[in-house]
Amino acid sequence: MAFDYDVLVIGGGSGGMAASKRATVYGKRAAIVEQADFGGTCANRGCIPKKLIVYAADVALTLKSAGAFGWESATPELQWSTLTQRIQSHVGSIQQSIASSLKEKGVTLLRGRAHLKDLHTVILEGDQPQEVTAETIILAVGGKPNRLDIPGAEHALVSSDMFTLKQRPQRFAVMGGGYIGVEFSSMLAALGSEVTVIEPSGLILSGFDHSLRQALQTALCDRGIQILPETVAKSIEKTGDGLVLSLKSDRGGLPDTLAVDQVLMAVGRHPNIESLGLEAAGVEVKEGAIAVDDYSQTTQENIYAVGDCTDRLPLTPAAIAEGKAVIDTLYGDEPVQVEYQWIPSAVFARPESATVGLTESEARKKFGDEGIKVFSTQFQPLKHQFTESGAPVLLKLIIDSVTKRVLGCHMMGEHAADTIQAAAIAIKDGITSDKIGATIGIHPTTAEELLDLI
Ligand code: FAD
């Protein structure tokens, strides 16, 4: 059977773009369907606009400590609407360059909401409804924010709403202390909002290393963020003066109501797979996500799924790596699997935190208490000594006590993401503690302390 395309990708986000571009490298006829804006979550309502607000927060923090460096003029004020308009216009220019780069690579861009009709046919709805066929179909439809089923949930914002808020809320609550909730709480606190994080467990950032979780929770509290541990919001009521959350806490002495201007529900995300025609094509779903094997193949031989619509690592670099790996497996010399173990990640809170490899508890579980050595330090970096403000830096290395291989590295402090990104290259490559000790640092930096840790 002759197909319209060799590869048809549904979803123009990080994973879909990577797969479609890679297919053209092998000379394949590739098309990508997008229902909204090319660039997906990351470019339009995730990583990029978020990082731009982080930069705005950094300006606020720098201004706060400017006096320590001899700057004496009056503090300028943030115009929130100018910031959000500039972010929207920057996102618009990214969308255009993404679309041009796809076209330049020879990818055909299709617009509309797509669903599977059968194994090889996709129906596009929208301004120009059509049916297209492809030998291989890649599902890259991403995810969307969860909304808790509590009374008044409709009054809460989700992460995508944060970039179009008309004004910065003065009193702001965040339900959920995962990385997205923590990042927004940190940004808004730096910009001057009174922020409360409602966290169901004892500590924010479930899944991260315990020391990092503790250090960041303390640092955020020191910056004036109120964290309510072991607490959930039961309902949200709209009043003449904003919103009132009723709270239930397993810890004594915490408030049972909270009055705010806005509340963000940052309680996880779920795959965007409703009405995708998965049943029509016989593609199986497991626990709400598209079921895939180690090569991103679904239960149908010619249909693959990458990125946040599967239940793996919901980060942009993972989606990109999965998209490329599918194409390399199909058309390259040998099958390619994504190695998840050494994918680093960051929490762009202030202070910034980042991590690669195993947490201490994962390493203890895998290697036993005698099987690992843990080296960690907390110290005030030069800048904070000078300004007499800011949280101590945390650096932590987990080493295999037999081979001396670095199993995990965790950091909280300025430039943590860039430091861990560089460290991840060596750690993935199997660097040992001896080699770290034999490396000469750059002085004066925060990262040089890593070399003296062991
Ligand atoms: P997406 O980027 O979500 O793309 C899916 C695309 O498919 C969308 O454009 C959607 O419109 C389209 N689509 C869906 N259904 C259909 C259909 N039926 N027909 C046609 N088109 C369809 N990750 C990081 O690595 N670093 C970060 O700092 C970071 N920050 C984040 C901050 C926030 C607030 C959020 C929400 C996420 C963040 N992420 C971050 C996660 C990252 O954005 C995602 O992991 C990544 O975008 C997933 O890519 P994807 O290709 O799977 O899906």
Boltz pocket constraint, residues with backbone or C-beta under 6 A from the ligand:
constraints:
  - pocket:
      binder: B
      contacts: [[A, 10], [A, 11], [A, 12], [A, 13], [A, 14], [A, 15], [A, 16], [A, 33], [A, 34], [A, 35], [A, 36], [A, 37], [A, 38], [A, 39], [A, 40], [A, 41], [A, 42], [A, 43], [A, 45], [A, 46], [A, 47], [A, 50], [A, 112], [A, 113], [A, 114], [A, 115], [A, 140], [A, 141], [A, 142], [A, 143], [A, 159], [A, 160], [A, 180], [A, 272], [A, 274], [A, 275], [A, 276], [A, 306], [A, 307], [A, 308], [A, 309], [A, 313], [A, 314], [A, 315], [A, 316], [A, 317], [A, 319], [A, 346]]
      max_distance: 6.0
